[in-house]
Structure formats: C-alpha cells, structure tokens
Amino acid sequence: MTLPTRTRIKICGLTREQDVDAAVAAGADAIGFVLYAKSPRAVSVQRAAELAKRLPPFITPVLLFVNAPATEIIAACAMVAGATVQFHGDESAQDCAEATLNNSRPWVRAARIPLGDGARDFDLVKYANNYSNAQAILLDAHVDGFGGGGKAFNWSLLPPNVNAHLVLSGGLTPANVGDGVRQLRPRCKTLAVDVSSGVEAVDAQGLPLKGIKDPEKIFQFVAAVRAADQTTT
C-alpha cells in the first residue's frame, strides 16, 4: 500500500503568544525560536521557554543557534522541554554532538546553499554524510551573515537523490511552497518545510514586520503545503 505524503511544517522566528497560537491552530508541526542575538527575530531563552509552554502535545519547539557555546545550548535546552536544536552557523559535527550531549537530543543542521548557479556546486550528498547524526539537513540560502534573508536558492539544481531527511527553507511563501515541495520531495527520505519571513505581517508601506506573523498567511502557507501533498508521491 502506498501511504499518502505528508510534509511536516515548521513556523520559525516567533516572538508573540498570538503567533504561536495561530501556528498551532493552522496545523504546524514545529515552532521555531531564534536564540541568536543579532537576528531581528531573536528572543531570550526565558522568552522562548515561556512561549513554548503554550504548545500542546506533539508539537515540537525548535531552538535556533548560531555558533553558540555548548554550555549555552545545553542550558537553554534544559529550560525548554522536548526541544530540537537547530545549528545555523559554522558548527562542526563534533560541535553539534557535544552541544546535544553526544547526540542524545535531536538536532538539525542548516546547509547554506549558494544562490544562482552556485547551488549546482554544493555537494549536498557529502554534507549530509558529514552530519549523518543530524535528524535532518535544513536547506537555506547562503547570504551575508546567517539566515536566508528571505532568499530562495535554485531548488532544481540540488542532487536528484539525497539519503537524508531534508527541510526546505529560504524564501518560502504561500505562493511558492507548493512548487518547492513537488520538486524536493522525490529527492530525499522525507521532506519538511520551514518558513519565517514568508508569513510575516507588513506595515502600511508594505515592509515586513520582522518577528510579527500574519495569521492569514500562516493558514495560507499550511494549506498550500497540504495541497502539494495531494499531488506528490
């Protein structure tokens, strides 16, 4: 029997109670909190712990770090029960193992995929092998600094077969996530998607309000993923 495809969904960069509640109501599988002080979406670990307490059972809090000391990561995880760690900096596999108590806590490793034709030269198969203890490899666009900056890389240039669970991120919106799911799902073990800027509110001039989510966009994003699941095998 062929089981239906189900793409898991993470909404990242949350800072407010109402946004956490909207993501849960929409059907998100995971909620991301950015513990990187230089990010405009950063929250303190105390705030992340407070927001994570709103989560019902079986929805995973994810703590995003960039080149943080292992002691800091271990202490943060002690405050947020059941958290997955997301490494978004220059961490080696050894760094990841140390910060997750020899891989006893699940973790995800971000791969920074070059924009444009450079995506073709990124050896994702080797990268996934180097971080084989990761629960998944998250694919984000390589821009200045850390994080995708709302940019999408060229998904079509990724390898046709990667023996890993992948998380597609970087520049996703309700309008394009369906295409991303259809392109990437056949190339990996399982696929998840991760969105932040693509579901944020905007001000009167149309500029993004970083860290402030738009509940309607969250619901549209989840609906687009579920629609893509119906057409992907």
C-alpha positions in Angstrom: 0.0 0.0 0.0 1.3 3.5 -0.9 0.9 5.8 2.0 0.0 9.4 1.4 2.7 12.0 1.5 2.7 14.4 4.5 5.2 17.3 4.5 6.0 18.5 8.0 5.8 22.2 8.7 7.8 24.5 10.9 6.9 28.1 11.5 10.1 29.9 12.7 11.0 33.2 14.3 8.0 33.5 16.6 8.1 36.2 19.3 4.4 36.6 20.4 1.8 34.4 22.1 -0.8 35.1 19.4 1.5 33.9 16.6 2.3 30.7 18.5 -1.4 30.1 18.9 -2.0 30.8 15.2 0.7 28.4 14.0 -0.7 25.7 16.3 -4.3 26.3 15.0 -3.1 26.2 11.4 -1.6 22.7 11.9 2.1 23.4 12.2 4.3 20.5 13.4 7.1 22.6 14.9 7.6 26.1 16.2 11.0 27.8 16.0 12.6 30.3 18.4 15.7 32.2 17.3 18.3 32.4 20.1 20.8 34.4 18.1 21.1 38.0 19.4 21.9 39.5 16.1 18.7 38.4 14.5 15.8 40.8 14.3 13.6 37.9 15.4 15.7 37.0 18.4 14.2 36.1 21.7 15.8 35.3 25.1 15.8 31.8 26.2 13.5 32.8 29.0 11.0 34.2 26.5 11.4 31.0 24.3 10.6 28.9 27.3 7.5 31.0 28.2 6.2 30.8 24.6 7.0 27.0 24.4 4.7 26.3 27.4 1.8 27.3 25.2 2.4 24.3 22.8 0.1 21.3 23.1 1.4 17.8 23.0 3.3 16.5 19.9 4.2 20.0 18.6 8.0 20.4 18.7 9.7 23.5 19.9 12.9 24.2 18.0 15.8 26.4 19.3 17.9 28.0 16.6 21.6 28.8 17.5 24.5 30.3 15.6 27.9 29.4 16.8 26.8 29.3 20.4 28.9 27.6 23.1 27.8 24.1 24.0 27.2 25.1 27.6 24.7 27.8 26.4 22.9 25.3 24.2 22.7 22.7 27.0 21.4 25.3 29.5 18.7 26.5 27.0 17.5 23.0 26.3 17.1 22.4 30.0 14.6 25.3 30.1 12.6 24.2 27.0 11.3 20.6 27.4 11.4 18.4 24.4 13.3 21.0 22.2 15.1 20.1 19.0 18.3 22.1 18.4 18.9 23.8 15.0 22.5 24.7 14.2 22.7 27.6 11.8 26.3 28.7 12.0 29.7 27.1 11.3 29.3 24.2 13.8 31.2 21.0 13.0 29.6 17.6 13.5 31.7 17.3 16.7 30.3 20.7 17.9 26.8 19.5 17.3 27.4 16.3 19.2 28.9 18.0 22.2 26.1 20.5 22.4 23.4 17.8 22.2 25.1 15.6 24.8 26.6 13.1 22.4 23.6 13.3 20.0 21.1 12.3 22.7 19.0 15.3 21.9 17.6 15.6 18.3 19.2 18.2 16.1 19.0 19.7 12.7 22.0 21.1 10.7 21.5 24.0 8.3 23.2 23.8 4.9 23.8 27.2 3.3 23.1 26.7 -0.4 24.6 29.3 -2.8 22.2 31.5 -4.8 22.1 31.3 -8.6 24.0 28.6 -10.5 26.3 28.1 -7.4 23.7 25.7 -6.0 24.9 23.2 -8.5 28.4 23.1 -6.9 27.2 22.5 -3.4 27.8 18.8 -2.6 24.7 18.1 -0.5 25.3 14.4 -0.5 28.7 14.8 1.1 27.3 17.4 3.5 24.5 15.1 4.7 27.1 12.3 5.1 29.3 14.6 7.2 26.3 15.4 9.5 24.9 11.9 9.4 23.8 12.1 13.1 21.5 15.0 12.4 17.8 14.3 12.4 17.6 16.3 9.2 19.5 18.7 6.9 17.9 22.1 6.6 18.4 23.8 3.2 18.7 27.6 3.4 20.1 30.2 1.0 23.7 31.4 1.6 23.6 35.2 2.1 25.8 37.6 4.0 25.6 36.9 7.7 23.5 34.0 8.9 20.0 33.0 7.8 18.4 33.0 4.4 17.3 36.6 4.4 14.1 35.6 2.7 16.0 34.5 -0.4 15.3 31.3 -2.3 18.0 29.3 -4.0 17.5 27.3 -7.2 15.9 24.1 -6.0 16.2 22.4 -9.4 20.0 22.3 -9.1 20.1 20.1 -6.0 21.1 16.4 -6.4 18.4 14.0 -7.6 18.8 11.6 -4.6 19.9 12.5 -1.1 19.8 9.8 1.6 18.6 12.1 4.3 15.6 13.8 5.7 15.5 17.3 4.3 13.9 20.6 5.4 13.4 23.1 2.7 13.8 26.7 3.8 14.8 30.1 2.4 12.3 32.5 0.7 9.3 30.2 1.0 5.8 31.8 0.8 2.3 30.5 0.4 2.7 31.2 -3.4 5.9 29.1 -4.0 6.0 26.4 -1.3 3.9 24.0 -3.3 6.4 24.1 -6.1 9.2 23.5 -3.6 7.5 20.5 -2.1 6.9 19.0 -5.5 10.5 19.5 -6.7 12.2 18.3 -3.5 10.0 15.6 -2.1 11.2 12.9 -4.6 14.9 13.6 -3.9 15.1 12.7 -0.2 13.8 10.3 2.5 11.2 12.7 3.8 10.6 16.5 3.3 9.7 19.2 5.8 9.4 22.9 5.1 10.4 25.9 7.3 9.1 29.4 6.9 9.7 32.7 8.7 9.7 35.9 6.6 7.2 34.4 4.2 4.4 34.5 6.7 5.2 37.9 8.4 2.9 40.9 8.6 3.8 44.1 6.8 3.4 47.7 7.7 1.5 50.4 5.8 4.3 50.8 3.3 4.4 47.0 2.7 7.6 46.5 4.6 8.0 43.3 6.7 7.5 43.5 10.4 10.2 41.0 11.4 9.1 38.7 14.1 5.4 39.6 13.8 3.4 36.9 11.9 0.3 37.3 9.9 -2.1 34.5 10.9 -3.8 34.6 7.5 -0.5 34.0 5.8 0.3 31.1 8.2 -3.0 29.4 7.3 -2.4 30.0 3.6 1.0 28.5 3.8 -0.2 25.4 5.6 -3.0 25.0 3.1 -0.5 25.3 0.1 1.7 22.6 1.6 -1.3 20.2 2.1 -2.5 20.9 -1.4 1.0 20.0 -2.7 1.0 16.8 -0.6 -2.1 15.7 -2.5 -0.2 15.8 -5.8 3.1 14.4 -4.7 4.0 10.7 -4.3 
